[in-house]
Amino acid sequence: MRSDVAIGVSKTALLQRFASSLRHGAGAVAVLALLATGAPALAQPSGVQLIQADVFVRLGPPPLRREVIPPRPGARYVWQPGHWWWRGSRWVWGGGRWVIGPRVGAAWVPGHWIHRGARGWVWLGGHWR
């Protein structure tokens, strides 16, 4: 394991869960079919269990960049500000963008990095409110 990244779920646990999901053949076939056709995965196939693993980064993110927000393209669009992503061994900026909200009046609560002491920094993803 790299010294600058730690994962909150062991590789063994991830492999065990993946192997368990493969025993349900149909779920694995559905995933392979989606990948082969290039179709977007919109629904979770039966038998496949999604796992969330926290990735800890020992080096904190740089300060947020000040963005110039372009004009809103339409009434239903909501601004999602940019943020820093950890890409292997360095921080990379992902710029903000206009997106259509899930419903009229929806607000985007931006994700952010949280410092967890000796474990490092972990990403808390954004969500709609």
C-alpha positions as CSV (number, residue, x, y, z in Angstrom):
1,M,0.0,0.0,0.0
2,R,1.2,3.5,-0.8
3,S,2.4,5.6,2.2
4,D,0.2,8.6,1.2
5,V,-3.1,6.8,0.9
6,A,-5.0,4.5,3.3
7,I,-8.2,2.7,2.5
8,G,-10.9,2.2,5.2
9,V,-11.9,-1.3,4.0
10,S,-9.4,-4.1,3.7
11,K,-8.7,-5.6,0.3
12,T,-9.7,-9.0,1.7
13,A,-13.2,-7.7,2.7
14,L,-13.7,-6.1,-0.8
15,L,-12.6,-9.3,-2.6
16,Q,-14.9,-11.4,-0.4
17,R,-17.9,-9.2,-1.1
18,F,-17.1,-9.1,-4.8
19,A,-16.7,-12.9,-4.9
20,S,-20.0,-13.3,-3.1
21,S,-21.8,-11.1,-5.6
22,L,-20.3,-13.2,-8.5
23,R,-22.0,-16.3,-7.1
24,H,-25.3,-14.7,-8.2
25,G,-24.2,-15.1,-11.8
26,A,-27.0,-12.9,-13.2
27,G,-25.7,-9.8,-11.5
28,A,-22.2,-10.4,-12.9
29,V,-23.6,-11.0,-16.4
30,A,-25.6,-7.8,-16.2
31,V,-22.5,-5.8,-15.2
32,L,-20.5,-7.3,-18.0
33,A,-23.3,-6.7,-20.5
34,L,-23.4,-3.0,-19.5
35,L,-19.6,-2.7,-19.8
36,A,-19.6,-4.4,-23.2
37,T,-22.3,-2.3,-24.7
38,G,-21.1,1.0,-23.2
39,A,-24.6,1.6,-21.8
40,P,-24.6,3.6,-18.6
41,A,-25.2,1.7,-15.4
42,L,-28.5,3.3,-14.2
43,A,-29.7,0.6,-11.8
44,Q,-27.9,-1.8,-9.5
45,P,-28.1,-5.3,-10.9
46,S,-29.6,-7.9,-8.5
47,G,-26.9,-9.9,-6.7
48,V,-24.4,-7.0,-6.9
49,Q,-23.6,-5.2,-3.6
50,L,-22.2,-1.7,-3.8
51,I,-19.6,-0.9,-1.2
52,Q,-18.4,2.5,0.0
53,A,-14.8,2.6,1.1
54,D,-13.3,5.8,2.6
55,V,-10.0,6.7,1.1
56,F,-7.7,8.6,3.4
57,V,-5.0,10.9,2.0
58,R,-2.2,11.9,4.4
59,L,-1.4,15.2,2.5
60,G,-4.2,17.9,3.0
61,P,-5.8,19.5,-0.1
62,P,-4.7,22.9,-1.3
63,P,-7.0,25.9,-0.7
64,L,-10.1,26.0,-2.9
65,R,-9.7,28.0,-6.1
66,R,-11.8,31.1,-6.7
67,E,-13.9,30.3,-9.8
68,V,-15.5,32.6,-12.3
69,I,-19.0,31.3,-12.6
70,P,-20.4,31.6,-16.1
71,P,-24.0,32.7,-16.7
72,R,-26.7,30.2,-15.7
73,P,-27.8,28.3,-18.9
74,G,-31.4,27.9,-17.7
75,A,-33.8,28.3,-14.8
76,R,-33.4,24.7,-13.5
77,Y,-29.6,24.8,-13.4
78,V,-27.7,24.7,-10.1
79,W,-24.0,25.5,-9.7
80,Q,-21.8,22.7,-8.4
81,P,-18.5,24.4,-7.3
82,G,-15.1,22.8,-8.2
83,H,-13.0,20.9,-5.7
84,W,-9.7,19.1,-5.3
85,W,-9.4,15.4,-6.1
86,W,-6.6,13.1,-5.1
87,R,-5.2,11.3,-8.2
88,G,-2.7,8.7,-7.2
89,S,0.1,10.9,-6.0
90,R,-1.0,14.5,-6.4
91,W,-4.0,16.9,-6.0
92,V,-5.9,17.7,-9.2
93,W,-8.5,20.5,-9.5
94,G,-11.9,19.6,-10.9
95,G,-13.7,22.8,-12.0
96,G,-17.3,23.7,-11.1
97,R,-20.2,23.2,-13.5
98,W,-23.9,23.9,-14.0
99,V,-26.1,20.9,-13.6
100,I,-29.9,20.4,-13.8
101,G,-31.2,19.7,-10.3
102,P,-33.4,16.7,-9.5
103,R,-36.4,19.0,-8.8
104,V,-37.4,22.6,-8.9
105,G,-35.9,24.4,-5.9
106,A,-33.2,21.8,-5.2
107,A,-30.0,23.1,-3.7
108,W,-26.5,21.5,-4.0
109,V,-24.6,21.0,-0.8
110,P,-20.9,20.8,-1.9
111,G,-18.6,18.0,-0.8
112,H,-15.5,18.8,1.2
113,W,-12.4,17.2,2.7
114,I,-12.4,16.4,6.4
115,H,-9.3,15.9,8.5
116,R,-9.4,12.8,10.6
117,G,-6.3,13.2,12.7
118,A,-3.5,10.6,12.2
119,R,-5.6,8.8,9.5
120,G,-5.4,11.8,7.2
121,W,-8.0,13.5,5.0
122,V,-11.2,11.9,3.7
123,W,-13.7,13.1,1.1
124,L,-17.3,13.7,2.2
125,G,-19.3,13.9,-1.1
126,G,-21.9,16.5,-1.9
127,H,-25.6,15.9,-2.0
128,W,-28.9,17.5,-3.1
129,R,-31.1,19.1,-0.5
